[in-house]
Amino acid sequence: MVAQLRAADIEVEVDEAEYTNGRFARVYDPEGNPIELWQPKTPA
């Protein structure tokens, strides 16, 4: 999803940290409201 958004010239802030429940990224709508994207952690 991040690659698709960036290909469409949409700025995406990716949190490089990996948390116990996965990884996060943030985009903003045209009014400046944050939208968080979440990738669940892959089970071991």
C-alpha positions, 0 to 999 in steps of 0.5 A: 500500500505504501508503494502504491501511495508513493507512486501516486505522489502521496506522502506517507510517513512510515514508522520504522519501529516494529511493535508487538502488534505490527508496523504503522504508517500515516497519511493525511487526507486533504483536510489534514486529518491523519489516517493510520495504516497498519500491517499486522505482525506475521505470526512466527 
